[in-house]
């Protein structure tokens, strides 16, 4: 009995299945995102936008900064929106004081050597910002981070709310204490979700928060931002970053993603963040409404 035709047919079928599987995998774009409101919104905006352009999208958000970056580098994630200052300091260990333009140029060059492409940056600068409640007696009269540092050096117990990452980051509390010459003290630091931190600040359970400049609660709660008078925090322009091999295979991504990045600014991100955190709209609804407002 001749098994050759059957064997050939079987091998052909297996090859076809493998081709279809590989093609389906290649056609799916994995969009990453971090674990706070702004990142959840921008990941959902990206997902909905790419799907409207015919792409199949797998969204993986809610990750920590180092985890999502590692996922991008090893190919588990194809693209996500990163901040220029984060890449400069956390991933590339550059501690120079650079202008926003220099920061972007440097990370574009350094990450380009790792196969990562930084597209056009947005005008949304989600830099760190210390905020206080104006009617808190312990922080009353403070205008700058130097004022906050002096309070710690004078032995005042200023309770500080931060994300879990901030106290460990060189562009966070570690570097800030060195530049401003103070020590917060472990007992005065309360790592927690920023949403809970804002509530705690409003209730008087915290005295200050290491927040982000585009947070929607800052204006909504009437909080005061302390001036970074020593210019410690770098520029954190929100920017889409794509693996080069993915961009080469999907060149339309550049125009699609930059159509969003070129329209984002601080006011827009504060509004979108506020819609979720203050008005309690869903991430999906806020993303859809924003894209609709852009005609996308």
Helices and strands as residue ranges (DSSP letters): H 4-27, E 28-34, H 37-52, E 56-63, H 65-74, E 79-83, H 84-86, I 87-91, H 100-112, E 116-118, E 128-132, H 145-153, E 160-162, G 166-168, H 173-180, G 186-188, E 189-191, H 194-203, E 208-212, H 217-220, E 224-225, E 238-243, H 244-249, H 252-261, H 266-277, H 283-293
